[in-house]
Amino acid sequence: MPFSSPKILLGLSALTILLFGVSDVTASLFNSHKRSPKALGFEFKKEVSRNTPLANRLRKRQKTVAANIDNAEIAYLINMTVGTPGQPFSVQLDTGSSDIWILSVDSDACGQDEQACKDLGQFDSSASSSYVDDTGVGQFEIQYQDNSAVTGDYINETLTIGNTVIKNMRMGLALQATRPFGIMGIGYDADESIAATSPTDVYPNVVAQLKAQGFISTLAYSLWLNDLNSLTGSILFGGVDTAKYHGNLVVLPVQKTNGTYTDFTVALSSVSVLDCSGAVQFSQTNLALPVILDSGTTDAYLPDSVLNPILSGVGVVNDNDYGSIVPCSLANSPATFSFGFGGSSGLNISVGLDEFVTPIFNEQGVQPTFKDGAGTICSWGLMSSGTGPILLGDAFLRSAYVVYDLTNNQIGMAQTNFNTTDTNVVEITGSSIPGASITASAVMASQTFSGIPQETNANTKTGSTKATAAHGSPTFNLCGSATGSAAQGTQGTKKGAAFAAGPPRMEVTTVITGLVVLVSLAFGSSVVLLR
């Protein structure tokens, strides 16, 4: 049934870690004193899975990078169906790419891992009455950093998210792939894989189709990943939730890459490390670094001139088997990073040091320890960008509320409001982002990267329970974080909740179930379609 405006689609409310099982979560969207639009909600659940085969922590085409997976990881998966009748899929939501692709039932990946494909989705074109072969535009292909590739055909199909039906959606149907799940890219059309070889065949991707088919009013969405251990998070197509951040949004102009808008690149103007009292342990200011905000990247990649003093100060060591590692107890440190954007008129985003500390497990599910007995080892999530792009992935994005405005080529950003259940959805309709008070353009940066970042993590050694390295000695004041105890998953009060002592963070796959429910004002959901 058609709904009255505003046109706002909240397509995914999902991202977290759940340490003790599976939980269904709902949250109230609207208070009775606010306007009362009709709403459609999706029920979602969170699942813990240490064995989900997520092939690359940094999934990108050759121009960016892919890295090995050797520790726990979060994937943000959105449930959808493809075809008529709909065939179910769970695909990764990615702001850093622009194509949507799914696996064919005949793909080599599904032949190698039948169960994973059954769980995450495989497409049988013969079972869909709406299937249209679109091979006339050429072969679908994405190249990965390790020289593996996803290849297949282009198809046109019906794509359904909840009960939002997108007709004639062009997508890739993978026949050869190295992972058992697809990707929904929601970046610029100019970043589609076909753009490099046939620019005239660039097509409307998911965000463009949502606008073209009347579901949203502008090419924009906002992302709230929330706390690493939280119960909810959201992506809001066509709108801003002003309850999900502190202060005002600051607008940053998107920087062009080689003269074209292809990535969500903004100007990084400073990086600092602060101890628990706020004393500066490290700071580099007056920077003008082009950095890509990318939800498809797990960690962060910085240039060596910024990174190396941080590695020494934190006490990161490089291990032959496990790459860049730290004691897991470092996750208990209340020290923070401050990332500045846009210069003097911009903003700073505070990120807890624990966001960059992730447990490592060997193939038997055991956490290895340092050879000198200094507790369990964790991966360190700040790495070298080398000659490649500077990237801020999920480890950073969880602490920021980010509005991606593709129409006006701008980013709105503010410090996230962790774990709030409040909501105040405002439609994005024109040239300005609702709630934005400042446009920070004092610092500009030119994105001209070539090559790929240097990997600092090696593949996990099968069965290894000891690192070859001893633990490092931090030179920063990290406020008494012990080096001999395991990480307990504790959180500082900055995240609005204390997490009692428990197991370290584990790999998690967060999934929207796709179950559609009618939501009243009294029993709202954190996923909503307003039209």
C-alpha positions, 0 to 999 in steps of 0.5 A: 500500500502506498504511504504518504511522504517523506520518502525514506527507506531504512534498509538495514539495521544490523551490526553488532557482536553478540557473545552468548547466542542469538537474539531478536531485537526491536526498538521503538522508532517514534514517540507518541508526541511526534508525527505518526507515519505508517511504517513497515519494519523488518525483524532481524537477528544477530548470529555468532559464527566463528566459522563463517568463511569470510574470505577477505577482511578488506574486500576490494578491487585491484585499485584498493586492496584485499587482505587475508583473514586471520582473526575475528571479523564482522560482516554486515549482511543484508537479506534480500531476494532475487527473482520471481518467486524470490530466491533468498540471499544474504549479501555484504553491504558496502559503501566502498563499491558500487556493483551488486552481485550474487552467486550462481547455483552453478558457480565454482564457489558453490561447488566447493562449499555447498552448505555456505551457498545454501545458507547465504544464497545461490541463484537458479535462473531457470527457476525465475520468471523475471530473469533476463540475460544481460550479457550484451554489455559484456562480462561481469568481473571484479579483480581482487588484490590477491589476483583472484577474481569474481567473474560471470554475467550481467543479468536484469532481475527483480530485487526485493528487500523486505517488501521493497521491490526494485524492478529491472535491477542489473547485477552480476551473476558470479560463475567463478568466485572465491567467497560464498556470498555476494556484495551490495555496493552502494557507492557512486555509479562511476565506480562500477566495474564496467566503468573502466572498460565501457563507461557508457554502460554504467547503470543505475545501482541500488541507490539510484534505483531506489530514487528512480522508482520512487522509494527515496527523494535523493541519492543519499543515505546515513550509516550508524554502525553503533558499538562493536558489542551493541544490539542495533545499528542502522542504514537509512536510505533517503534520510538522517536520524538526528537522535543517533549522533551528538552535536551537529553534523559537519559537512565535508566535500567529497574529494575527486579521484583523478578528476571524478567522483568515484569514492567517498574520499574526504580530507583527513587533517589530523591524527592524535592519540590521547591517554585516559586523562586527555593528555596527548601522546602523539599528534600530527596536524596540518595534514591534507590526506585523502581518506576513503570512508568504506564500510567494506573495509574492516580496519584502517590503512594510514601512510607510514609517516603517520602510522609508524610512530603509532605502532611504536607507541602502542607496542605493536610487533610483527609476527611471522605467522600472525602479522601485526599483533598486540596483547589482547589486554590492550582492548581494556585501555581507555586511551583514544584516537582523535581523527580530524577532518576538514581543518580548523572549521571541521570536526574531530571523531574520537575512537577508542583504542579497543576498536583496533584490537581484534582476537585471533583464532587458529583453525582449531578455534584456539587463541594463540599466545605470545612466546614469552607467555604475555597472554593471548595475541590480538591483531592490530587494526591500523595498517600501512596504506603503502602506495595505495589508498588511505582507508578508514573502515568499520573500526573507525566508522563505528564511532562516527555517524556518517551521511553519504550524499551522492547528489551533492557530493558531500559527507555529513559527519558527527560523533555517534551516539552509542546505544541510543534507542531514540530516533528522529528521522528527517528526510533528505530532500534538497541541497543540504543535509538536515542537521548540518551546521558547518561546511568544512572546506579549509582543507582539500586533498587530491586522491591520486593513489596507485598500487595497493597497501602493504599487507602487515598481516600474514596468514594464520598458521594452521594449528599454531598456538604460539606466536614467534614474537614476544610482546612489545613495550608501549611508549605511550601512556596507555593508562595501565592496560596489562600485558599478561591477561586476556581481553575481556571485552570491556568498554569504556563509559564513552560507549554508554554501557559497561560490558561485564567480563566475558570472552573476547570479541568473536567473529560475527555475521549480522543478518536481517532475516527479511521477515516483514512485520507491520509495526505500530507506534507502540511496537516499533522496529529499528528498520522502517520504510516511510513513503 
